[in-house]
Amino acid sequence: MRHYETTYILRPNLGEEQFTEIIERTNAIITDDGGTIIDVDRWGTRKLAYEIRKETLGYYVCFNYAAPGSSVHEMERIFRIDDRVLRFLTIKLADSIDQETIAREVEKASAAAAQETDRPEAEEGEAPAGQVPGGDKSEEPEDKSSPEAQEAPDTEENNS
């Protein structure tokens, strides 16, 4: 089995039921072929960088899994057929992964998800943890051209 990560973008106007149906169908393709789902991360609706099939928004889903290559081919075949899927990208993270590593990855993913739900949301107007309010604005670089640094070059006068 190999370790993969697939991110796909769905049409935003489908509704929660169809999002769930597509995600469950995709997960079933992997598990029916002997694979294991490590983590499913719903990123939600986001603005696309450019228009895809006349859509400017997309519903992003990223999932991490261990499966044989045939599962990936079948999943991508269905993504190509399904008009509700705007784009997808599959990345092979490792050539081989054993059950012990899969169990560790699942445990890590569930711990991260639990930590995410335990973290209180930032109050309106407050910056998220680790960020300074207004920190996304670019600062002016320091002016390194001080008068001392811009001395006139020495000129030698010929007294001949």
C-alpha positions as CSV (number, residue, x, y, z in Angstrom):
1,M,0.0,0.0,0.0
2,R,1.1,3.6,-0.7
3,H,0.4,6.8,1.2
4,Y,-1.6,9.4,-0.7
5,E,-3.2,12.8,-0.2
6,T,-6.0,14.0,-2.5
7,T,-7.5,17.4,-2.6
8,Y,-10.6,18.0,-4.7
9,I,-12.9,20.9,-5.4
10,L,-16.7,20.5,-5.7
11,R,-19.2,22.9,-7.2
12,P,-20.3,25.2,-4.3
13,N,-24.0,25.2,-5.1
14,L,-24.5,21.4,-4.4
15,G,-25.6,21.6,-0.8
16,E,-24.4,19.7,2.3
17,E,-26.2,16.4,1.4
18,Q,-24.4,16.1,-2.0
19,F,-21.1,17.1,-0.5
20,T,-21.5,14.4,2.1
21,E,-22.6,11.9,-0.6
22,I,-19.6,12.6,-2.8
23,I,-17.1,12.4,0.2
24,E,-18.7,9.1,1.4
25,R,-18.6,7.6,-2.1
26,T,-14.9,8.6,-2.5
27,N,-14.1,7.1,0.9
28,A,-16.0,3.9,0.0
29,I,-13.8,3.5,-3.2
30,I,-10.7,3.5,-1.0
31,T,-12.0,1.3,1.8
32,D,-13.6,-1.3,-0.6
33,D,-10.3,-1.9,-2.3
34,G,-8.5,-2.6,1.1
35,G,-7.3,1.0,1.8
36,T,-7.5,3.0,5.0
37,I,-8.8,6.6,5.3
38,I,-6.4,8.5,7.6
39,D,-8.0,11.9,7.7
40,V,-10.8,13.8,5.9
41,D,-10.5,17.6,6.1
42,R,-13.4,19.7,4.8
43,W,-12.0,23.1,4.1
44,G,-15.3,24.5,3.0
45,T,-16.3,27.0,0.4
46,R,-13.4,29.2,-0.8
47,K,-12.8,31.7,-3.6
48,L,-11.0,30.1,-6.6
49,A,-7.8,31.8,-7.9
50,Y,-9.4,31.7,-11.3
51,E,-12.6,30.7,-12.9
52,I,-13.1,27.0,-13.4
53,R,-16.1,25.9,-15.5
54,K,-17.7,29.3,-14.9
55,E,-17.5,28.9,-11.1
56,T,-15.7,31.5,-9.0
57,L,-16.2,29.6,-5.7
58,G,-15.5,25.9,-4.8
59,Y,-16.0,23.5,-1.9
60,Y,-12.6,22.1,-1.0
61,V,-12.0,18.6,0.5
62,C,-8.6,17.2,1.4
63,F,-8.1,13.6,2.5
64,N,-5.2,11.6,3.5
65,Y,-5.2,7.8,3.0
66,A,-3.3,4.6,2.4
67,A,-4.4,2.5,-0.6
68,P,-3.2,0.5,-3.6
69,G,-2.6,2.3,-6.9
70,S,-5.7,0.7,-8.4
71,S,-7.9,2.6,-5.9
72,V,-6.5,5.9,-6.9
73,H,-7.0,5.2,-10.6
74,E,-10.7,4.3,-10.0
75,M,-11.3,7.3,-7.8
76,E,-9.7,9.7,-10.4
77,R,-11.7,8.0,-13.2
78,I,-14.9,8.8,-11.3
79,F,-13.8,12.3,-10.6
80,R,-13.2,12.9,-14.4
81,I,-16.7,11.6,-15.2
82,D,-18.6,13.5,-12.4
83,D,-19.4,17.1,-13.4
84,R,-19.8,18.1,-9.8
85,V,-16.0,17.8,-9.3
86,L,-14.3,20.9,-10.7
87,R,-10.6,19.8,-10.0
88,F,-8.6,17.2,-8.1
89,L,-5.0,16.6,-7.3
90,T,-3.5,13.4,-5.9
91,I,0.0,13.4,-4.4
92,K,1.9,10.2,-3.4
93,L,3.4,10.9,0.0
94,A,5.2,7.6,0.4
95,D,5.9,4.5,-1.7
96,S,5.0,2.1,1.1
97,I,3.3,2.4,4.4
98,D,2.7,-0.3,7.0
99,Q,-0.2,-0.8,9.4
100,E,1.8,0.6,12.3
101,T,2.5,3.8,10.6
102,I,-1.2,4.1,9.4
103,A,-2.3,3.7,13.0
104,R,0.1,6.4,14.1
105,E,-1.1,8.8,11.4
106,V,-4.8,8.2,12.2
107,E,-4.0,8.9,15.9
108,K,-2.2,12.1,15.0
109,A,-5.0,13.2,12.8
110,S,-7.7,12.6,15.4
111,A,-5.6,14.3,18.1
112,A,-5.2,17.4,15.8
113,A,-9.0,17.4,15.1
114,A,-9.8,17.2,18.8
115,Q,-7.4,20.1,19.5
116,E,-9.0,22.1,16.7
117,T,-12.5,21.7,18.3
118,D,-11.2,22.4,21.8
119,R,-9.6,25.7,20.8
120,P,-11.9,28.7,21.4
121,E,-12.7,30.9,18.4
122,A,-11.0,34.3,18.4
123,E,-13.3,37.2,19.4
124,E,-14.3,39.5,16.6
125,G,-11.6,42.0,16.0
126,E,-8.9,39.9,17.7
127,A,-6.1,38.3,15.7
128,P,-5.8,34.5,15.7
129,A,-3.2,33.0,18.1
130,G,0.3,33.7,17.1
131,Q,-0.6,36.7,14.9
132,V,-0.4,40.4,15.5
133,P,-3.5,42.5,14.6
134,G,-2.8,44.1,11.3
135,G,0.2,41.8,10.8
136,D,-0.8,40.9,7.2
137,K,0.1,44.4,6.0
138,S,3.5,44.7,4.5
139,E,5.9,46.9,6.4
140,E,8.1,49.5,4.8
141,P,11.7,48.2,4.6
142,E,14.3,50.1,6.4
143,D,16.1,52.8,4.5
144,K,19.7,51.6,4.3
145,S,20.9,54.6,2.3
146,S,21.9,56.9,5.0
147,P,24.2,59.9,4.3
148,E,27.1,58.2,5.8
149,A,26.7,55.2,3.5
150,Q,26.6,57.4,0.4
151,E,29.9,59.2,0.8
152,A,31.4,60.6,-2.3
153,P,34.1,58.5,-3.9
154,D,37.6,59.6,-3.3
155,T,39.0,61.5,-6.2
156,E,42.7,61.9,-6.7
157,E,43.8,65.1,-8.2
158,N,46.9,64.9,-10.4
159,N,49.3,67.7,-9.4
160,S,51.5,67.2,-12.4
